[in-house]
């Protein structure tokens, strides 16, 4: 049984409202304002930020594009872009699951929508990524979840049999896309729920 992990929201902490409240407190006086700003900047990881995930825009031009579209000062947008790596801290319970799966001999891979600067940061910072046999970052593949092509790309690159592959992602439409591609998939809520689901699937 192959196990494929998403990164942000599964293996690494990712709470954009918390990020924006910390970096731009003057624009996030309450939760509703923070959520509106999340929508404005990240656009559901489509649009400008989607191009960043896909590797077709660099941080500088991205900041300028978002500033023009939203009316935010470009230095504030750049503060957000530059602040993301500090937000991507490991989720201890998921790292423990990763180690348990590795000890059980499960082939481990990752599939993450991740811009190149953040991918480089994670690779340079976290030794436990060495537990993965291989992985795909969207910026390097020039493909993004939930596009069917990225799942086909992973199958070819990793040599996966979809029927013997479990994909773990926190985003419902990515889980649905994996299932549509023939993969087994589960939606991550927290490490305890994920571990129970992996045991139910026979992966642990």
N, C-alpha and C positions, 0 to 999 in steps of 0.2 A: 504494500500500500504506500503510494507516494503521498506526501503531504506538502502542500504549497501554501505559504503564508503571505498575506498582505502585510505591509509594514505600518503605515500611519493608522492609528486607531485599533491596531491588533497587537503588534509587537512593540510599538512605540506610542507613547502618550501623544494624543492630538486632539486638543480642545480649542478650536479657533476663537470662541468667545473669551476664553481665559487669556489667550495670547493677546488679543486686541485690548482687553481691559487693562492688561499689564503695561502694554507698550503705548497705548493712546488713551489714557484715563480721562482726558478732557473731552473725548468724543464718545465715551461709553459710560455715561452716568448711571445707567441701569441695564438690566439684562436685555430689554427690548432694543435699546440703542446698540448694544453690542451685537445682537443678532442681525440687525439691519446692516451694520457695517461689515459683518462677515459676508452677507449676501453681496454687498456692493464691491468688495475687494475680490472675493474668490469666485463669485458667479457660479456657485455649484461646481467649481472646477471645470467649467467650460470657458469659452471666450478667451480673454487675455490669460488667465491663469491656466486654462487648458492648454494654450500654446506653450506656456512655460513647462508644464508637465510633459508635453510632447517633445520638448527640446528644440523648438523652433523660434524661441525668443530668449534673449539674455536678460539678466536681472536689471540692468540699467534701462534698456528700452521698455521692459515690462513696467517698471515704476513710472515711466513717462506716460505710457498708454493708460495705466490705471488712473493716474492723476488727471489726465485730460478727460477721461470718461466720468470720473466721480467728482471732480472739483477739489479733491484733497491735495494738499501741498506734496510735491514730489518727495521731499525729504521725509515726510511721515510715511508715505507708501514704502520708501526704501527701508525705513526703520522696521516695518513689518516684514518685508522680504528677508532682510538680514537677520531678523529675530527668530525666524522659524526653526533653525537648527537647535536653539536652546530649548524649544518646546518639545522637540522629538527625543524625549528621555525614555529609556526602556521601561516597559511594564513588567515588573519582576515576576509576576505569576505566569505570564506568557513565556518569558525567557526560561522559567523552570519547566514548562511544558515542552519547549523546544529541546531542552537538554534531555528530558525523559524520552522523547521520541527518538532522539539521536542514539541514546543508550539502548533503545529497543531495536535499533538497526533500520529504522524507517528512512527511506531516501527523502531528503528535505530540500525544498526549493522555495524561491520567493518570486512574487509577481507584484510589483508596486508601481503605482502612478507616482513618480518622483522626479523632480527636476534634477539636472546634472549636479549643480553645486551641493544640493542636499544629499544626493547619492554619494558623492565623494566624501562629504563630512561623516556620514554614517559608516562608510567602509573604513575610514581612518580612525574612528573613535571606538568601535565596538568589536572586540575580539570574537564574541560569540557568533558573529556572522560567518565565521569560518566553519560552523556546523552545517551550513548549507552546501550542497554539492554544486549548485549553480543558481542563478537568479536573473530576472529580467526587470530592469528599470525602464519605465515608459520613455524617458528622454533619450535613452540609447537605442531603443527599438523603433522610435518615432511612431509608436502606437500607444493607445490608452485604453484602459478598461472604461466602459464595458464593451468595447468594440470586439466583435467575434474574431477579427484577425489577430488580436494579441494572444488569445487562447490557442489558436492554431500555431502561432509562432512559438509559444512555449512548448507545445506538443512536439514540434519538430526539434527544437533546440535541446530539450531535456530528454527526448525519447520516451514520452509519457504515453501510457494507455489511459485514456480518460476515465474508463470504467473502474480503474484501480488508482484513482487520484482523488484526494480530498482537498478542496480549496477553502481557505478560511479568510473571510473578509467581513468588515463591519458594515459595509454598504449593501443594502438590499438589492439594488439593481445590478451590482457586480456579481452577487451570489446568483441571481436569476440568469445573468449572461453566462456564467460558468456552467450552470445546469443545462442551459440551452445548447451549449457546446458539448454536452455529454459527460461533463465532469460531475463528480459528487461534490457537494459544496455545503458549507454551513455558515450561518451568519454569527459573527462574534459579538457577544454582549459583554462578557467578562471572562477572566481566566477559568473560574470555577465552572461556568456553563460550558465553555469551550472544551475543557478537559472531560467533562461528563459526556459531551457529544462525541468526542473522539473515541472514548471508551465504548460508547454505544455502536460506533461504526467499526469497532474492532481494531482501531489503529493503536490503541494503548491497552 
